[in-house]
Amino acid sequence: MERVCFLLRVRRDRLEEYKERHRAVWPEMLAALRRAGWSNYSLFLADDGLLVGYLETDDFAAAVAAMEATDVNARWQAEMAEFFELPAGERPDTGLRRLEEVFHLA
């Protein structure tokens, strides 16, 4: 099982709306994530906009590719892009910064 942690930055003026959107993630998006192999997926948000994501999957590259192939992901990313501080042309799912795992206690 591959454990993945990543960082993004949410615009400070959009934090509350970002949290509200995630209280009502579309059921079809949740189903697509599960089918693509995303499990134990969590997002953590700091007051300054730092977003930390964590998930477990058998193969992260394959899980990302499986989501990339879905229409629901394209729609979700388009709607969510405005919440993030991203390099030009990046979407939240392509602009994330993955962290290296250096320790794990099972």
Secondary structure, DSSP 8 states (H G I E B T S, - for coil): -EEEEEEEEB-GGGHHHHHHHHTT--HHHHHHHHHHT-EEEEEEE-TTSEEEEEEEES-HHHHHHHHHT-HHHHHHHHHHGGGB---TT--TTTS-EEE-------
